């Protein structure tokens, strides 16, 4: 949806004899940009996930009344389903860890989307600063 207008805009001012090289260069840059963009997004995602997991861990201790209440509810729930008290405690801790992991992942994805949106707005600003190409009078687009 966006590549066709970009190609037309890019090739409008390129001489006909250089268009073959320009197509190859554009394809190379598009592939490299996709690879680098994916790598950068994955790196941001992993680092922000670690950050958010550590921040969420700061509030997960046995002195926190909400954590105590959540673990007690989990123990009761799992005790009803399996009847084993130690296993119920382990399952409640695992479910709390799973909730923390999911929250950290969600926050990390929001961070990646925020960084991508900021980059897109910056690039949009750069596009508005580009010079517009004007066709010479009497020359038809080929």
C-alpha positions as CSV (number, residue, x, y, z in Angstrom):
1,X,0.0,0.0,0.0
2,X,2.8,2.4,0.7
3,X,5.6,1.0,-1.4
4,X,4.1,1.8,-4.8
5,X,3.7,5.5,-4.1
6,X,7.2,5.6,-2.6
7,X,8.6,3.9,-5.7
8,X,6.9,6.3,-8.0
9,X,8.1,9.3,-6.0
10,X,11.6,8.0,-5.9
11,X,11.9,7.0,-9.6
12,X,10.2,10.1,-11.0
13,X,13.4,12.1,-11.0
14,X,15.9,9.3,-11.8
15,X,17.2,9.2,-15.4
16,X,16.0,6.1,-17.3
17,X,19.5,4.6,-17.6
18,X,20.0,4.6,-13.8
19,X,16.6,3.1,-12.9
20,X,17.8,-0.5,-12.9
21,X,20.4,0.2,-10.3
22,X,18.0,2.3,-8.3
23,X,15.5,-0.6,-8.2
24,X,18.2,-2.9,-6.9
25,X,19.4,-0.4,-4.4
26,X,15.9,0.2,-3.1
27,X,15.2,-3.5,-2.8
28,X,18.5,-4.0,-0.9
29,X,17.7,-1.1,1.5
30,X,14.2,-2.3,2.1
31,X,15.4,-5.8,3.0
32,X,18.2,-4.5,5.2
33,X,15.8,-2.1,6.9
34,X,13.3,-4.9,7.6
35,X,16.0,-7.1,9.1
36,X,17.5,-4.3,11.2
37,X,14.1,-3.1,12.3
38,X,13.0,-6.5,13.4
39,X,16.3,-7.0,15.4
40,X,16.0,-3.6,17.1
41,X,12.3,-4.2,18.0
42,X,13.2,-7.7,19.4
43,X,16.1,-6.2,21.5
44,X,13.9,-3.4,22.9
45,X,11.2,-6.0,23.7
46,X,13.5,-8.3,25.6
47,X,15.2,-5.5,27.6
48,X,12.0,-3.8,28.5
49,X,10.5,-7.2,29.5
50,X,13.4,-7.7,31.9
51,X,13.0,-4.2,33.2
52,X,9.3,-4.5,33.8
53,X,9.7,-8.0,35.4
54,X,12.2,-6.5,37.9
55,X,9.9,-3.6,38.7
56,X,7.0,-5.9,39.2
57,X,9.1,-8.1,41.5
58,X,9.7,-5.1,43.8
59,X,6.1,-5.3,45.0
60,X,5.9,-9.1,45.3
61,X,6.9,-10.0,48.8
62,X,5.2,-11.8,51.6
63,X,4.6,-8.6,53.6
64,X,2.4,-7.2,50.9
65,X,-1.2,-7.8,51.9
66,X,-2.4,-8.1,48.3
67,X,0.2,-10.8,47.6
68,X,-0.8,-12.7,50.8
69,X,-4.5,-12.5,49.8
70,X,-3.8,-13.7,46.2
71,X,-1.6,-16.6,47.4
72,X,-4.2,-17.6,50.0
73,X,-7.0,-17.6,47.4
74,X,-4.8,-19.6,45.0
75,X,-4.0,-22.1,47.7
76,X,-7.7,-22.6,48.5
77,X,-8.6,-23.0,44.8
78,X,-5.8,-25.5,44.1
79,X,-6.4,-27.4,47.3
80,X,-10.0,-27.9,46.3
81,X,-8.9,-29.3,42.9
82,X,-6.1,-31.6,44.0
83,X,-6.3,-32.0,47.8
84,X,-2.5,-31.6,48.3
85,X,-1.5,-28.6,50.5
86,X,2.2,-28.3,49.5
87,X,1.4,-28.8,45.8
88,X,-1.4,-26.2,46.1
89,X,1.1,-23.7,47.5
90,X,3.5,-24.3,44.7
91,X,0.7,-24.0,42.1
92,X,-0.4,-20.7,43.6
93,X,3.2,-19.4,43.4
94,X,3.5,-20.5,39.8
95,X,0.2,-18.8,38.9
96,X,1.4,-15.6,40.5
97,X,4.7,-15.8,38.6
98,X,2.7,-16.4,35.4
99,X,0.6,-13.3,36.0
100,X,3.8,-11.3,36.6
101,X,5.4,-12.6,33.4
102,X,2.3,-11.8,31.3
103,X,2.1,-8.3,32.7
104,X,5.8,-7.7,32.0
105,X,5.4,-8.9,28.4
106,X,2.4,-6.7,27.9
107,X,4.2,-3.6,29.2
108,X,7.2,-4.5,27.0
109,X,5.0,-4.7,23.9
110,X,3.5,-1.3,24.7
111,X,7.0,0.1,25.0
112,X,8.0,-1.3,21.5
113,X,4.8,0.2,20.0
114,X,5.6,3.5,21.6
115,X,9.1,3.5,20.3
116,X,7.9,2.6,16.8
117,X,5.3,5.4,16.9
118,X,7.9,7.9,17.9
119,X,10.2,6.8,15.1
120,X,7.3,6.9,12.6
121,X,6.4,10.5,13.7
122,X,10.1,11.5,13.4
123,X,10.3,10.0,9.9
124,X,7.1,11.7,8.9
125,X,8.6,15.0,9.9
126,X,11.6,14.3,7.8
127,X,9.4,13.5,4.8
128,X,7.7,16.9,5.1
129,X,11.1,18.5,4.9
130,X,12.0,16.8,1.6
131,X,12.1,18.8,-1.6
132,X,9.2,18.3,-3.9
133,X,10.1,17.2,-7.4
134,X,8.7,19.3,-10.2
135,X,8.6,17.9,-13.7
136,X,10.1,20.2,-16.4
137,X,7.7,21.9,-18.7
138,X,7.1,20.0,-21.9
139,X,8.7,16.7,-20.7
140,X,6.2,13.8,-20.3
141,X,6.8,11.2,-17.5
142,X,8.1,8.0,-19.1
